Amino acid sequence: MVDQNDFRGQRIARTEFARRGVDISRADLYVMHGIMYMRGEVKPMPKALITDMASEMGIITKILRQRPEIRDIVLDIKTHNNELIETEFAA
């Protein structure tokens, strides 16, 4: 059975990425035990005005870490220009 906090955390994360104009359709995103895992490729949405994807991802992760459903974030993603973004949690 799925933990309701993990389910809410995943929906909150997907909503935040869409709100900020980041296309995560080629990425896997899930929340397990309060930790958000994301791997794959991200890119700006067609009409988004994002110039630096790494800094945008930093802003989004800072926003998501403030949510009680998401304790920490692990990223293993590439951007549209093959820039690698990796973070690991420090428990």
PDB file of N, CA, C and O in Angstrom:
ATOM      1  N   MET A   1       0.835  -1.182   0.000  1.00  0.00           N
ATOM      2  CA  MET A   1       0.000   0.000   0.000  1.00  0.00           C
ATOM      3  C   MET A   1       0.881   1.246   0.000  1.00  0.00           C
ATOM      4  O   MET A   1       1.917   1.292   0.664  1.00  0.00           O
ATOM      5  N   VAL A   2       0.463   2.222  -0.733  1.00  0.00           N
ATOM      6  CA  VAL A   2       1.232   3.453  -0.891  1.00  0.00           C
ATOM      7  C   VAL A   2       0.974   4.386   0.291  1.00  0.00           C
ATOM      8  O   VAL A   2      -0.167   4.589   0.705  1.00  0.00           O
ATOM      9  N   ASP A   3       2.050   4.943   0.818  1.00  0.00           N
ATOM     10  CA  ASP A   3       1.933   5.933   1.885  1.00  0.00           C
ATOM     11  C   ASP A   3       1.342   7.215   1.302  1.00  0.00           C
ATOM     12  O   ASP A   3       1.800   7.699   0.268  1.00  0.00           O
ATOM     13  N   GLN A   4       0.337   7.757   1.961  1.00  0.00           N
ATOM     14  CA  GLN A   4      -0.343   8.943   1.439  1.00  0.00           C
ATOM     15  C   GLN A   4       0.575  10.165   1.402  1.00  0.00           C
ATOM     16  O   GLN A   4       0.423  11.011   0.521  1.00  0.00           O
ATOM     17  N   ASN A   5       1.514  10.279   2.329  1.00  0.00           N
ATOM     18  CA  ASN A   5       2.462  11.395   2.292  1.00  0.00           C
ATOM     19  C   ASN A   5       3.375  11.288   1.081  1.00  0.00           C
ATOM     20  O   ASN A   5       3.705  12.305   0.470  1.00  0.00           O
ATOM     21  N   ASP A   6       3.789  10.079   0.720  1.00  0.00           N
ATOM     22  CA  ASP A   6       4.613   9.902  -0.474  1.00  0.00           C
ATOM     23  C   ASP A   6       3.820  10.247  -1.731  1.00  0.00           C
ATOM     24  O   ASP A   6       4.345  10.875  -2.650  1.00  0.00           O
ATOM     25  N   PHE A   7       2.569   9.837  -1.767  1.00  0.00           N
ATOM     26  CA  PHE A   7       1.708  10.151  -2.907  1.00  0.00           C
ATOM     27  C   PHE A   7       1.513  11.661  -3.046  1.00  0.00           C
ATOM     28  O   PHE A   7       1.603  12.203  -4.148  1.00  0.00           O
ATOM     29  N   ARG A   8       1.246  12.338  -1.925  1.00  0.00           N
ATOM     30  CA  ARG A   8       1.088  13.800  -1.957  1.00  0.00           C
ATOM     31  C   ARG A   8       2.396  14.482  -2.348  1.00  0.00           C
ATOM     32  O   ARG A   8       2.389  15.452  -3.106  1.00  0.00           O
ATOM     33  N   GLY A   9       3.516  13.977  -1.834  1.00  0.00           N
ATOM     34  CA  GLY A   9       4.813  14.555  -2.172  1.00  0.00           C
ATOM     35  C   GLY A   9       5.114  14.461  -3.658  1.00  0.00           C
ATOM     36  O   GLY A   9       5.664  15.395  -4.243  1.00  0.00           O
ATOM     37  N   GLN A  10       4.758  13.344  -4.268  1.00  0.00           N
ATOM     38  CA  GLN A  10       4.982  13.179  -5.706  1.00  0.00           C
ATOM     39  C   GLN A  10       4.116  14.150  -6.503  1.00  0.00           C
ATOM     40  O   GLN A  10       4.586  14.750  -7.470  1.00  0.00           O
ATOM     41  N   ARG A  11       2.876  14.305  -6.108  1.00  0.00           N
ATOM     42  CA  ARG A  11       1.989  15.244  -6.807  1.00  0.00           C
ATOM     43  C   ARG A  11       2.472  16.682  -6.631  1.00  0.00           C
ATOM     44  O   ARG A  11       2.431  17.472  -7.575  1.00  0.00           O
ATOM     45  N   ILE A  12       2.924  17.019  -5.439  1.00  0.00           N
ATOM     46  CA  ILE A  12       3.439  18.365  -5.179  1.00  0.00           C
ATOM     47  C   ILE A  12       4.673  18.630  -6.040  1.00  0.00           C
ATOM     48  O   ILE A  12       4.805  19.709  -6.617  1.00  0.00           O
ATOM     49  N   ALA A  13       5.573  17.656  -6.130  1.00  0.00           N
ATOM     50  CA  ALA A  13       6.793  17.819  -6.923  1.00  0.00           C
ATOM     51  C   ALA A  13       6.459  18.002  -8.402  1.00  0.00           C
ATOM     52  O   ALA A  13       6.995  18.904  -9.046  1.00  0.00           O
ATOM     53  N   ARG A  14       5.589  17.167  -8.944  1.00  0.00           N
ATOM     54  CA  ARG A  14       5.210  17.293 -10.354  1.00  0.00           C
ATOM     55  C   ARG A  14       4.554  18.645 -10.638  1.00  0.00           C
ATOM     56  O   ARG A  14       4.800  19.256 -11.678  1.00  0.00           O
ATOM     57  N   THR A  15       3.731  19.098  -9.720  1.00  0.00           N
ATOM     58  CA  THR A  15       3.075  20.401  -9.875  1.00  0.00           C
ATOM     59  C   THR A  15       4.096  21.534  -9.877  1.00  0.00           C
ATOM     60  O   THR A  15       3.987  22.469 -10.671  1.00  0.00           O
ATOM     61  N   GLU A  16       5.077  21.454  -8.997  1.00  0.00           N
ATOM     62  CA  GLU A  16       6.088  22.515  -8.907  1.00  0.00           C
ATOM     63  C   GLU A  16       6.945  22.575 -10.175  1.00  0.00           C
ATOM     64  O   GLU A  16       7.259  23.661 -10.661  1.00  0.00           O
ATOM     65  N   PHE A  17       7.322  21.410 -10.711  1.00  0.00           N
ATOM     66  CA  PHE A  17       8.088  21.405 -11.955  1.00  0.00           C
ATOM     67  C   PHE A  17       7.282  22.016 -13.090  1.00  0.00           C
ATOM     68  O   PHE A  17       7.824  22.780 -13.889  1.00  0.00           O
ATOM     69  N   ALA A  18       6.001  21.694 -13.174  1.00  0.00           N
ATOM     70  CA  ALA A  18       5.151  22.264 -14.221  1.00  0.00           C
ATOM     71  C   ALA A  18       4.974  23.764 -14.026  1.00  0.00           C
ATOM     72  O   ALA A  18       4.998  24.524 -14.994  1.00  0.00           O
ATOM     73  N   ARG A  19       4.798  24.191 -12.788  1.00  0.00           N
ATOM     74  CA  ARG A  19       4.622  25.616 -12.487  1.00  0.00           C
ATOM     75  C   ARG A  19       5.850  26.425 -12.886  1.00  0.00           C
ATOM     76  O   ARG A  19       5.726  27.554 -13.362  1.00  0.00           O
ATOM     77  N   ARG A  20       7.040  25.848 -12.691  1.00  0.00           N
ATOM     78  CA  ARG A  20       8.288  26.551 -12.994  1.00  0.00           C
ATOM     79  C   ARG A  20       8.710  26.407 -14.463  1.00  0.00           C
ATOM     80  O   ARG A  20       9.717  26.987 -14.869  1.00  0.00           O
ATOM     81  N   GLY A  21       7.954  25.642 -15.265  1.00  0.00           N
ATOM     82  CA  GLY A  21       8.251  25.536 -16.691  1.00  0.00           C
ATOM     83  C   GLY A  21       9.313  24.513 -17.043  1.00  0.00           C
ATOM     84  O   GLY A  21      10.016  24.671 -18.041  1.00  0.00           O
ATOM     85  N   VAL A  22       9.443  23.452 -16.230  1.00  0.00           N
ATOM     86  CA  VAL A  22      10.432  22.405 -16.487  1.00  0.00           C
ATOM     87  C   VAL A  22       9.697  21.158 -16.969  1.00  0.00           C
ATOM     88  O   VAL A  22       8.799  20.654 -16.295  1.00  0.00           O
ATOM     89  N   ASP A  23      10.089  20.668 -18.142  1.00  0.00           N
ATOM     90  CA  ASP A  23       9.491  19.474 -18.728  1.00  0.00           C
ATOM     91  C   ASP A  23      10.190  18.245 -18.160  1.00  0.00           C
ATOM     92  O   ASP A  23      11.383  18.047 -18.393  1.00  0.00           O
ATOM     93  N   ILE A  24       9.453  17.417 -17.416  1.00  0.00           N
ATOM     94  CA  ILE A  24      10.028  16.205 -16.820  1.00  0.00           C
ATOM     95  C   ILE A  24       9.442  14.951 -17.454  1.00  0.00           C
ATOM     96  O   ILE A  24       9.453  13.885 -16.837  1.00  0.00           O
ATOM     97  N   SER A  25       8.935  15.060 -18.664  1.00  0.00           N
ATOM     98  CA  SER A  25       8.296  13.913 -19.311  1.00  0.00           C
ATOM     99  C   SER A  25       9.293  12.791 -19.618  1.00  0.00           C
ATOM    100  O   SER A  25       8.884  11.641 -19.783  1.00  0.00           O
ATOM    101  N   ARG A  26      10.581  13.098 -19.698  1.00  0.00           N
ATOM    102  CA  ARG A  26      11.593  12.075 -19.961  1.00  0.00           C
ATOM    103  C   ARG A  26      12.375  11.720 -18.697  1.00  0.00           C
ATOM    104  O   ARG A  26      13.516  11.264 -18.766  1.00  0.00           O
ATOM    105  N   ALA A  27      11.749  11.935 -17.557  1.00  0.00           N
ATOM    106  CA  ALA A  27      12.407  11.649 -16.272  1.00  0.00           C
ATOM    107  C   ALA A  27      11.471  10.820 -15.398  1.00  0.00           C
ATOM    108  O   ALA A  27      10.249  10.934 -15.486  1.00  0.00           O
ATOM    109  N   ASP A  28      12.070   9.984 -14.555  1.00  0.00           N
ATOM    110  CA  ASP A  28      11.322   9.229 -13.545  1.00  0.00           C
ATOM    111  C   ASP A  28      11.367  10.026 -12.256  1.00  0.00           C
ATOM    112  O   ASP A  28      12.434  10.453 -11.816  1.00  0.00           O
ATOM    113  N   LEU A  29      10.210  10.222 -11.655  1.00  0.00           N
ATOM    114  CA  LEU A  29      10.120  10.943 -10.395  1.00  0.00           C
ATOM    115  C   LEU A  29       9.238  10.136  -9.459  1.00  0.00           C
ATOM    116  O   LEU A  29       8.098   9.815  -9.798  1.00  0.00           O
ATOM    117  N   TYR A  30       9.754   9.808  -8.293  1.00  0.00           N
ATOM    118  CA  TYR A  30       8.943   9.132  -7.291  1.00  0.00           C
ATOM    119  C   TYR A  30       9.436   9.509  -5.900  1.00  0.00           C
ATOM    120  O   TYR A  30      10.577   9.933  -5.715  1.00  0.00           O
ATOM    121  N   VAL A  31       8.549   9.344  -4.935  1.00  0.00           N
ATOM    122  CA  VAL A  31       8.851   9.645  -3.543  1.00  0.00           C
ATOM    123  C   VAL A  31       8.671   8.356  -2.745  1.00  0.00           C
ATOM    124  O   VAL A  31       7.633   7.698  -2.824  1.00  0.00           O
ATOM    125  N   MET A  32       9.696   8.014  -1.980  1.00  0.00           N
ATOM    126  CA  MET A  32       9.646   6.816  -1.155  1.00  0.00           C
ATOM    127  C   MET A  32      10.194   7.151   0.231  1.00  0.00           C
ATOM    128  O   MET A  32      11.336   7.591   0.365  1.00  0.00           O
ATOM    129  N   HIS A  33       9.383   6.941   1.246  1.00  0.00           N
ATOM    130  CA  HIS A  33       9.752   7.227   2.632  1.00  0.00           C
ATOM    131  C   HIS A  33      10.175   8.683   2.818  1.00  0.00           C
ATOM    132  O   HIS A  33      11.073   8.981   3.605  1.00  0.00           O
ATOM    133  N   GLY A  34       9.525   9.580   2.092  1.00  0.00           N
ATOM    134  CA  GLY A  34       9.797  11.004   2.229  1.00  0.00           C
ATOM    135  C   GLY A  34      10.976  11.521   1.428  1.00  0.00           C
ATOM    136  O   GLY A  34      11.298  12.707   1.499  1.00  0.00           O
ATOM    137  N   ILE A  35      11.627  10.652   0.666  1.00  0.00           N
ATOM    138  CA  ILE A  35      12.771  11.079  -0.147  1.00  0.00           C
ATOM    139  C   ILE A  35      12.351  11.050  -1.614  1.00  0.00           C
ATOM    140  O   ILE A  35      11.880  10.030  -2.116  1.00  0.00           O
ATOM    141  N   MET A  36      12.528  12.187  -2.297  1.00  0.00           N
ATOM    142  CA  MET A  36      12.181  12.276  -3.713  1.00  0.00           C
ATOM    143  C   MET A  36      13.383  11.854  -4.551  1.00  0.00           C
ATOM    144  O   MET A  36      14.479  12.394  -4.400  1.00  0.00           O
ATOM    145  N   TYR A  37      13.166  10.893  -5.428  1.00  0.00           N
ATOM    146  CA  TYR A  37      14.192  10.429  -6.354  1.00  0.00           C
ATOM    147  C   TYR A  37      13.793  10.865  -7.758  1.00  0.00           C
ATOM    148  O   TYR A  37      12.630  10.749  -8.147  1.00  0.00           O
ATOM    149  N   MET A  38      14.766  11.366  -8.514  1.00  0.00           N
ATOM    150  CA  MET A  38      14.495  11.779  -9.889  1.00  0.00           C
ATOM    151  C   MET A  38      15.695  11.438 -10.746  1.00  0.00           C
ATOM    152  O   MET A  38      16.830  11.781 -10.414  1.00  0.00           O
ATOM    153  N   ARG A  39      15.435  10.757 -11.858  1.00  0.00           N
ATOM    154  CA  ARG A  39      16.505  10.437 -12.798  1.00  0.00           C
ATOM    155  C   ARG A  39      15.944  10.533 -14.208  1.00  0.00           C
ATOM    156  O   ARG A  39      14.754  10.312 -14.432  1.00  0.00           O
ATOM    157  N   GLY A  40      16.809  10.865 -15.152  1.00  0.00           N
ATOM    158  CA  GLY A  40      16.384  10.999 -16.531  1.00  0.00           C
ATOM    159  C   GLY A  40      16.860  12.311 -17.124  1.00  0.00           C
ATOM    160  O   GLY A  40      17.951  12.791 -16.816  1.00  0.00           O
ATOM    161  N   GLU A  41      16.025  12.882 -17.980  1.00  0.00           N
ATOM    162  CA  GLU A  41      16.374  14.120 -18.685  1.00  0.00           C
ATOM    163  C   GLU A  41      15.294  15.167 -18.471  1.00  0.00           C
ATOM    164  O   GLU A  41      14.102  14.871 -18.546  1.00  0.00           O
ATOM    165  N   VAL A  42      15.723  16.392 -18.204  1.00  0.00           N
ATOM    166  CA  VAL A  42      14.792  17.513 -18.056  1.00  0.00           C
ATOM    167  C   VAL A  42      15.154  18.582 -19.077  1.00  0.00           C
ATOM    168  O   VAL A  42      16.306  18.702 -19.495  1.00  0.00           O
ATOM    169  N   LYS A  43      14.153  19.352 -19.467  1.00  0.00           N
ATOM    170  CA  LYS A  43      14.379  20.460 -20.403  1.00  0.00           C
ATOM    171  C   LYS A  43      13.319  21.518 -20.151  1.00  0.00           C
ATOM    172  O   LYS A  43      12.293  21.236 -19.532  1.00  0.00           O
ATOM    173  N   PRO A  44      13.556  22.723 -20.623  1.00  0.00           N
ATOM    174  CA  PRO A  44      12.532  23.762 -20.453  1.00  0.00           C
ATOM    175  C   PRO A  44      11.322  23.471 -21.330  1.00  0.00           C
ATOM    176  O   PRO A  44      11.448  22.900 -22.413  1.00  0.00           O
ATOM    177  N   MET A  45      10.163  23.866 -20.854  1.00  0.00           N
ATOM    178  CA  MET A  45       8.963  23.763 -21.680  1.00  0.00           C
ATOM    179  C   MET A  45       9.085  24.751 -22.826  1.00  0.00           C
ATOM    180  O   MET A  45       9.832  25.724 -22.723  1.00  0.00           O
ATOM    181  N   PRO A  46       8.362  24.520 -23.923  1.00  0.00           N
ATOM    182  CA  PRO A  46       8.548  25.344 -25.124  1.00  0.00           C
ATOM    183  C   PRO A  46       8.509  26.859 -24.912  1.00  0.00           C
ATOM    184  O   PRO A  46       9.303  27.567 -25.530  1.00  0.00           O
ATOM    185  N   LYS A  47       7.637  27.375 -24.082  1.00  0.00           N
ATOM    186  CA  LYS A  47       7.554  28.827 -23.914  1.00  0.00           C
ATOM    187  C   LYS A  47       8.159  29.319 -22.608  1.00  0.00           C
ATOM    188  O   LYS A  47       7.927  30.460 -22.210  1.00  0.00           O
ATOM    189  N   ALA A  48       8.926  28.478 -21.944  1.00  0.00           N
ATOM    190  CA  ALA A  48       9.558  28.867 -20.681  1.00  0.00           C
ATOM    191  C   ALA A  48      10.800  29.708 -20.960  1.00  0.00           C
ATOM    192  O   ALA A  48      11.479  29.509 -21.967  1.00  0.00           O
ATOM    193  N   LEU A  49      11.088  30.632 -20.081  1.00  0.00           N
ATOM    194  CA  LEU A  49      12.229  31.529 -20.236  1.00  0.00           C
ATOM    195  C   LEU A  49      13.378  31.119 -19.315  1.00  0.00           C
ATOM    196  O   LEU A  49      13.933  31.949 -18.596  1.00  0.00           O
ATOM    197  N   ILE A  50      13.723  29.847 -19.345  1.00  0.00           N
ATOM    198  CA  ILE A  50      14.787  29.325 -18.482  1.00  0.00           C
ATOM    199  C   ILE A  50      16.099  29.367 -19.259  1.00  0.00           C
ATOM    200  O   ILE A  50      16.203  28.794 -20.343  1.00  0.00           O
ATOM    201  N   THR A  51      17.100  30.047 -18.702  1.00  0.00           N
ATOM    202  CA  THR A  51      18.402  30.115 -19.361  1.00  0.00           C
ATOM    203  C   THR A  51      19.409  29.162 -18.733  1.00  0.00           C
ATOM    204  O   THR A  51      20.252  28.604 -19.434  1.00  0.00           O
ATOM    205  N   ASP A  52      19.331  28.970 -17.415  1.00  0.00           N
ATOM    206  CA  ASP A  52      20.266  28.087 -16.722  1.00  0.00           C
ATOM    207  C   ASP A  52      19.470  27.020 -15.974  1.00  0.00           C
ATOM    208  O   ASP A  52      18.888  27.294 -14.924  1.00  0.00           O
ATOM    209  N   MET A  53      19.449  25.811 -16.514  1.00  0.00           N
ATOM    210  CA  MET A  53      18.644  24.738 -15.939  1.00  0.00           C
ATOM    211  C   MET A  53      19.165  24.304 -14.568  1.00  0.00           C
ATOM    212  O   MET A  53      18.376  23.944 -13.694  1.00  0.00           O
ATOM    213  N   ALA A  54      20.481  24.334 -14.370  1.00  0.00           N
ATOM    214  CA  ALA A  54      21.043  23.915 -13.079  1.00  0.00           C
ATOM    215  C   ALA A  54      20.572  24.836 -11.952  1.00  0.00           C
ATOM    216  O   ALA A  54      20.221  24.360 -10.873  1.00  0.00           O
ATOM    217  N   SER A  55      20.561  26.127 -12.188  1.00  0.00           N
ATOM    218  CA  SER A  55      20.102  27.045 -11.143  1.00  0.00           C
ATOM    219  C   SER A  55      18.595  26.921 -10.938  1.00  0.00           C
ATOM    220  O   SER A  55      18.111  27.063  -9.815  1.00  0.00           O
ATOM    221  N   GLU A  56      17.859  26.660 -11.999  1.00  0.00           N
ATOM    222  CA  GLU A  56      16.409  26.462 -11.869  1.00  0.00           C
ATOM    223  C   GLU A  56      16.113  25.208 -11.048  1.00  0.00           C
ATOM    224  O   GLU A  56      15.199  25.208 -10.224  1.00  0.00           O
ATOM    225  N   MET A  57      16.874  24.151 -11.268  1.00  0.00           N
ATOM    226  CA  MET A  57      16.700  22.927 -10.486  1.00  0.00           C
ATOM    227  C   MET A  57      17.057  23.179  -9.015  1.00  0.00           C
ATOM    228  O   MET A  57      16.432  22.611  -8.120  1.00  0.00           O
ATOM    229  N   GLY A  58      18.049  24.020  -8.769  1.00  0.00           N
ATOM    230  CA  GLY A  58      18.403  24.379  -7.397  1.00  0.00           C
ATOM    231  C   GLY A  58      17.267  25.105  -6.696  1.00  0.00           C
ATOM    232  O   GLY A  58      16.990  24.852  -5.523  1.00  0.00           O
ATOM    233  N   ILE A  59      16.613  26.004  -7.412  1.00  0.00           N
ATOM    234  CA  ILE A  59      15.478  26.738  -6.845  1.00  0.00           C
ATOM    235  C   ILE A  59      14.336  25.782  -6.538  1.00  0.00           C
ATOM    236  O   ILE A  59      13.726  25.859  -5.471  1.00  0.00           O
ATOM    237  N   ILE A  60      14.045  24.880  -7.473  1.00  0.00           N
ATOM    238  CA  ILE A  60      12.936  23.940  -7.288  1.00  0.00           C
ATOM    239  C   ILE A  60      13.215  23.008  -6.111  1.00  0.00           C
ATOM    240  O   ILE A  60      12.324  22.756  -5.300  1.00  0.00           O
ATOM    241  N   THR A  61      14.438  22.496  -6.008  1.00  0.00           N
ATOM    242  CA  THR A  61      14.738  21.598  -4.893  1.00  0.00           C
ATOM    243  C   THR A  61      14.656  22.327  -3.557  1.00  0.00           C
ATOM    244  O   THR A  61      14.243  21.744  -2.554  1.00  0.00           O
ATOM    245  N   LYS A  62      15.048  23.599  -3.542  1.00  0.00           N
ATOM    246  CA  LYS A  62      14.941  24.382  -2.305  1.00  0.00           C
ATOM    247  C   LYS A  62      13.470  24.560  -1.907  1.00  0.00           C
ATOM    248  O   LYS A  62      13.130  24.487  -0.726  1.00  0.00           O
ATOM    249  N   ILE A  63      12.613  24.789  -2.884  1.00  0.00           N
ATOM    250  CA  ILE A  63      11.176  24.931  -2.627  1.00  0.00           C
ATOM    251  C   ILE A  63      10.594  23.611  -2.122  1.00  0.00           C
ATOM    252  O   ILE A  63       9.820  23.594  -1.164  1.00  0.00           O
ATOM    253  N   LEU A  64      10.970  22.509  -2.769  1.00  0.00           N
ATOM    254  CA  LEU A  64      10.403  21.208  -2.407  1.00  0.00           C
ATOM    255  C   LEU A  64      10.870  20.729  -1.039  1.00  0.00           C
ATOM    256  O   LEU A  64      10.122  20.052  -0.334  1.00  0.00           O
ATOM    257  N   ARG A  65      12.079  21.067  -0.661  1.00  0.00           N
ATOM    258  CA  ARG A  65      12.578  20.644   0.658  1.00  0.00           C
ATOM    259  C   ARG A  65      11.849  21.337   1.801  1.00  0.00           C
ATOM    260  O   ARG A  65      11.915  20.877   2.941  1.00  0.00           O
ATOM    261  N   GLN A  66      11.166  22.420   1.518  1.00  0.00           N
ATOM    262  CA  GLN A  66      10.399  23.118   2.546  1.00  0.00           C
ATOM    263  C   GLN A  66       9.059  22.447   2.825  1.00  0.00           C
ATOM    264  O   GLN A  66       8.397  22.758   3.815  1.00  0.00           O
ATOM    265  N   ARG A  67       8.662  21.527   1.951  1.00  0.00           N
ATOM    266  CA  ARG A  67       7.405  20.824   2.123  1.00  0.00           C
ATOM    267  C   ARG A  67       7.571  19.690   3.142  1.00  0.00           C
ATOM    268  O   ARG A  67       8.593  19.004   3.125  1.00  0.00           O
ATOM    269  N   PRO A  68       6.594  19.478   4.023  1.00  0.00           N
ATOM    270  CA  PRO A  68       6.738  18.415   5.028  1.00  0.00           C
ATOM    271  C   PRO A  68       6.701  17.010   4.428  1.00  0.00           C
ATOM    272  O   PRO A  68       7.201  16.074   5.054  1.00  0.00           O
ATOM    273  N   GLU A  69       6.125  16.831   3.234  1.00  0.00           N
ATOM    274  CA  GLU A  69       6.040  15.511   2.613  1.00  0.00           C
ATOM    275  C   GLU A  69       7.372  15.057   2.024  1.00  0.00           C
ATOM    276  O   GLU A  69       7.582  13.861   1.822  1.00  0.00           O
ATOM    277  N   ILE A  70       8.274  16.000   1.746  1.00  0.00           N
ATOM    278  CA  ILE A  70       9.553  15.675   1.113  1.00  0.00           C
ATOM    279  C   ILE A  70      10.674  16.051   2.080  1.00  0.00           C
ATOM    280  O   ILE A  70      10.926  17.228   2.338  1.00  0.00           O
ATOM    281  N   ARG A  71      11.337  15.029   2.605  1.00  0.00           N
ATOM    282  CA  ARG A  71      12.423  15.265   3.560  1.00  0.00           C
ATOM    283  C   ARG A  71      13.722  15.596   2.855  1.00  0.00           C
ATOM    284  O   ARG A  71      14.475  16.464   3.299  1.00  0.00           O
ATOM    285  N   ASP A  72      13.987  14.902   1.751  1.00  0.00           N
ATOM    286  CA  ASP A  72      15.231  15.123   1.024  1.00  0.00           C
ATOM    287  C   ASP A  72      15.054  14.736  -0.432  1.00  0.00           C
ATOM    288  O   ASP A  72      14.043  14.145  -0.812  1.00  0.00           O
ATOM    289  N   ILE A  73      16.057  15.079  -1.252  1.00  0.00           N
ATOM    290  CA  ILE A  73      15.959  14.899  -2.695  1.00  0.00           C
ATOM    291  C   ILE A  73      17.243  14.290  -3.229  1.00  0.00           C
ATOM    292  O   ILE A  73      18.342  14.697  -2.853  1.00  0.00           O
ATOM    293  N   VAL A  74      17.089  13.303  -4.114  1.00  0.00           N
ATOM    294  CA  VAL A  74      18.217  12.692  -4.807  1.00  0.00           C
ATOM    295  C   VAL A  74      17.982  12.894  -6.302  1.00  0.00           C
ATOM    296  O   VAL A  74      16.990  12.418  -6.854  1.00  0.00           O
ATOM    297  N   LEU A  75      18.905  13.604  -6.950  1.00  0.00           N
ATOM    298  CA  LEU A  75      18.788  13.875  -8.381  1.00  0.00           C
ATOM    299  C   LEU A  75      19.908  13.191  -9.147  1.00  0.00           C
ATOM    300  O   LEU A  75      21.062  13.193  -8.717  1.00  0.00           O
ATOM    301  N   ASP A  76      19.561  12.614 -10.268  1.00  0.00           N
ATOM    302  CA  ASP A  76      20.529  12.059 -11.212  1.00  0.00           C
ATOM    303  C   ASP A  76      19.966  12.335 -12.603  1.00  0.00           C
ATOM    304  O   ASP A  76      19.412  11.449 -13.255  1.00  0.00           O
ATOM    305  N   ILE A  77      20.119  13.582 -13.042  1.00  0.00           N
ATOM    306  CA  ILE A  77      19.462  14.005 -14.278  1.00  0.00           C
ATOM    307  C   ILE A  77      20.436  14.696 -15.218  1.00  0.00           C
ATOM    308  O   ILE A  77      21.477  15.212 -14.812  1.00  0.00           O
ATOM    309  N   LYS A  78      20.055  14.686 -16.491  1.00  0.00           N
ATOM    310  CA  LYS A  78      20.757  15.433 -17.525  1.00  0.00           C
ATOM    311  C   LYS A  78      19.835  16.543 -17.993  1.00  0.00           C
ATOM    312  O   LYS A  78      18.613  16.401 -17.975  1.00  0.00           O
ATOM    313  N   THR A  79      20.432  17.644 -18.411  1.00  0.00           N
ATOM    314  CA  THR A  79      19.638  18.719 -18.983  1.00  0.00           C
ATOM    315  C   THR A  79      19.628  18.575 -20.497  1.00  0.00           C
ATOM    316  O   THR A  79      20.287  17.695 -21.052  1.00  0.00           O
ATOM    317  N   HIS A  80      18.880  19.442 -21.155  1.00  0.00           N
ATOM    318  CA  HIS A  80      18.756  19.373 -22.611  1.00  0.00           C
ATOM    319  C   HIS A  80      20.081  19.625 -23.329  1.00  0.00           C
ATOM    320  O   HIS A  80      20.231  19.231 -24.486  1.00  0.00           O
ATOM    321  N   ASN A  81      21.038  20.268 -22.678  1.00  0.00           N
ATOM    322  CA  ASN A  81      22.351  20.494 -23.289  1.00  0.00           C
ATOM    323  C   ASN A  81      23.423  19.579 -22.686  1.00  0.00           C
ATOM    324  O   ASN A  81      24.603  19.928 -22.654  1.00  0.00           O
ATOM    325  N   ASN A  82      22.994  18.398 -22.206  1.00  0.00           N
ATOM    326  CA  ASN A  82      23.859  17.338 -21.676  1.00  0.00           C
ATOM    327  C   ASN A  82      24.656  17.733 -20.444  1.00  0.00           C
ATOM    328  O   ASN A  82      25.714  17.160 -20.186  1.00  0.00           O
ATOM    329  N   GLU A  83      24.176  18.683 -19.692  1.00  0.00           N
ATOM    330  CA  GLU A  83      24.786  19.028 -18.409  1.00  0.00           C
ATOM    331  C   GLU A  83      24.262  18.036 -17.370  1.00  0.00           C
ATOM    332  O   GLU A  83      23.057  17.793 -17.307  1.00  0.00           O
ATOM    333  N   LEU A  84      25.137  17.469 -16.567  1.00  0.00           N
ATOM    334  CA  LEU A  84      24.760  16.480 -15.568  1.00  0.00           C
ATOM    335  C   LEU A  84      24.545  17.153 -14.224  1.00  0.00           C
ATOM    336  O   LEU A  84      25.397  17.909 -13.758  1.00  0.00           O
ATOM    337  N   ILE A  85      23.400  16.876 -13.598  1.00  0.00           N
ATOM    338  CA  ILE A  85      23.071  17.415 -12.289  1.00  0.00           C
ATOM    339  C   ILE A  85      22.865  16.233 -11.353  1.00  0.00           C
ATOM    340  O   ILE A  85      21.977  15.408 -11.565  1.00  0.00           O
ATOM    341  N   GLU A  86      23.695  16.158 -10.314  1.00  0.00           N
ATOM    342  CA  GLU A  86      23.586  15.080  -9.348  1.00  0.00           C
ATOM    343  C   GLU A  86      23.617  15.645  -7.940  1.00  0.00           C
ATOM    344  O   GLU A  86      24.466  16.476  -7.617  1.00  0.00           O
ATOM    345  N   THR A  87      22.717  15.208  -7.126  1.00  0.00           N
ATOM    346  CA  THR A  87      22.753  15.530  -5.700  1.00  0.00           C
ATOM    347  C   THR A  87      22.378  14.278  -4.946  1.00  0.00           C
ATOM    348  O   THR A  87      21.638  13.435  -5.452  1.00  0.00           O
ATOM    349  N   GLU A  88      22.884  14.156  -3.744  1.00  0.00           N
ATOM    350  CA  GLU A  88      22.521  13.041  -2.875  1.00  0.00           C
ATOM    351  C   GLU A  88      22.166  13.599  -1.516  1.00  0.00           C
ATOM    352  O   GLU A  88      22.651  14.653  -1.104  1.00  0.00           O
ATOM    353  N   PHE A  89      21.329  12.883  -0.845  1.00  0.00           N
ATOM    354  CA  PHE A  89      20.893  13.354   0.462  1.00  0.00           C
ATOM    355  C   PHE A  89      21.937  13.048   1.516  1.00  0.00           C
ATOM    356  O   PHE A  89      22.723  12.110   1.383  1.00  0.00           O
ATOM    357  N   ALA A  90      21.933  13.839   2.546  1.00  0.00           N
ATOM    358  CA  ALA A  90      22.820  13.630   3.686  1.00  0.00           C
ATOM    359  C   ALA A  90      21.938  13.422   4.908  1.00  0.00           C
ATOM    360  O   ALA A  90      21.497  14.380   5.544  1.00  0.00           O
ATOM    361  N   ALA A  91      21.692  12.179   5.219  1.00  0.00           N
ATOM    362  CA  ALA A  91      20.763  11.868   6.317  1.00  0.00           C
ATOM    363  C   ALA A  91      21.435  11.940   7.674  1.00  0.00           C
ATOM    364  O   ALA A  91      20.790  11.706   8.696  1.00  0.00           O
TER     365      ALA A  91
END
